[in-house]
């Protein structure tokens, strides 16, 4: 079965960077795209970026350009999201979400459990 | 960029009530509209994709319709497990976007 398992809670100082992992299993990794979505406390869902798991090409939300980097490792079927120059407004739960299924209309069909990132001095 | 506006932002309802949530897109997204349910402390889960197709396993009390810019999600008879927040999301074009959410609360 499809599983996306994310790394654990992170506590960071303002200005630092954070790297979150999303370990995928139960599907052919390179056949899909993976998105990242975040949710600040009590707020809605914000799309952050997408990565092609085959070629590794990524595209980012304009407001995060320059601070976010998505990478993938096909040997470990893991996707990484790195966010730099952290500020308090980056405190949120971060989700990876697969863009699927393989055929037909596509949507965020499987989600990781979420990773809480707390940015605080 | 495509903006999605949901209404209402929240609503209070009782078990058995019929509930309707609307989502309006800032430009036509044809049928590329999906609905997600999020329970507290959990990741969102897709309920309906491509405007009106129920994901396997989703109860038939959920239905949705629309096209172009106007979409609706309906719960025909609210059940206790349906008290949650609902989001619409467009997959028509990048950047992908979500509505601001509709919280369905107990009356």
Interface residues (C-beta under 8 A of the other chain):
Chain A: X35 X37 X44 X45 X46 X47 X50 X59 X61 X62 X95 X97 X104 X105 X106 X107 X108 X109 X111 X112 X113 X114
Chain B: X31 X32 X34 X36 X38 X43 X44 X45 X46 X49 X50 X53 X55 X87 X89 X91 X94 X95 X96 X97 X98 X99 X100 X101
